[in-house]
Amino acid sequence: MLNKKLNTEILPKEFFLKEQAILELFFGDRAEAKTVNKLKKIMQEAVMEILGLKEGIADSEKVKLNYALEYVSSAQLGLMGYWFKNRMELPMEELGEMMEKINLTGVITYLFNDIKKADG
């Protein structure tokens, strides 16, 4: 794993509790597509920076890279939106760990190794 724990000092849970109106812009029922798309672009740029994908990608692979980045950013925002709409029922740290596992192993592996294994 990346061994980077969710830094709650940078974005503490209190932010999510206090700034409900701001979060409604991104995750609420009336979130505007333009605002969400801007956030997705920011996330995609961050992923490219963290993983060193800004350079060294063949032109023939850039289209696939864009699809993969769209997938990751949409999934991340979807989970965060679901968390917000469900009144942050999971602790923030647990959500972060879950997102990291899903990102690094894939959702099917996560479902079988973490969810199903916990049941039986």
N, C-alpha and C positions, 0 to 999 in steps of 0.2 A: 504494500500500500504506500501511499505518498507520505505517510507518517506526519501529516499535518492535521492536528486537531482543530476543530472549529474554534476560532478565536472569538469568544463572546465579549472580549474587551473592545474589539473593533465594531461589532454590531451586536450589542447586548440585547437580551430578550426584552428588556424594558422599552427599547426602541419600538419593537413590534406591538407592545401593549399600549404605549403612549401615542403612537403615530398611526392610529387606525385610519384616519382620513387619507393620509398619503398612501398607505398600503391599498386602500380601496381603488386607487387609480390604476394599480398594477394587477390586483387580484380580485377585485370586486366584480359583481355581476355587470356593472356598467363600465368596465375597464375598456379604454379606447385602444384599438388595434395599433395605432401609430405609437402610442406610449409603450405598449408591450413590445413592439418590434424594436424600438430604440433600446430597451433593456436587453433584449435578446442579442442585439448587435454588440453591446458592451460585454455581455457574457461570452460571446463568440471570440471577441478580440482577446479577452482575458485567457481563455482556453488556449488560443493559438500562442500567446505569449508564454504561458506557463509550460506548455509542452514543446516549445521551440518549433512551431509549425509555420512561422511567418516567412521562413526561407527554406530552400532546399526541397520544395515540393515541385515535382514535375508538372508542367502545364496540363498534361493529360490527366493528372490526378486531382487537380484543383476543383473540378466540378464535384467529385466524390467527397473531397474535404468539406465543401460547402454543405453538402447533404448531411454529412456526419455532424457538423457543427450545428446545423438546424435541429437535428434530432436531439443532441445533447441539451441545447439551450431550451428547446420546447419542453423536454422532459423535466429539466430542473425547475423551470417556471411552473409547470403543471403541478409538480409535487409541492412547491412552495405555496401556490395558490390553494391547493387542496388543504394544506396545513392551516393556512390562514382562515379559510372558510369553515374549517372544523374547529375553530377557536383554539388553535395551537395545542391540540390535545396530547401530542407527543412532546416530550422535552426537546428543546432545540438541539442539544447535543446528540440525542438519539436520532433525530431527523438527519442531522449532518452525517452521522455514521452510516445510516441506511443509504443515503444518497451516494456516499463514497463507495460503499460495497456494490451498489447497483452499477455505478459508473465503471468500476474497475473489473467486475466479473460478469456483468450483464444481468438483466432482470430474471431470465429463466434460471440461471445458476443461483441467484439470490433466493428465488422462490423455493427451489428444492433444498438448498443447503441451509438456509436460515429459517424460513417459514415452516416448511414441511417437516424438517428435522426437529424443530422445537415442539411440534405436535406429537411426534411419535418417538 
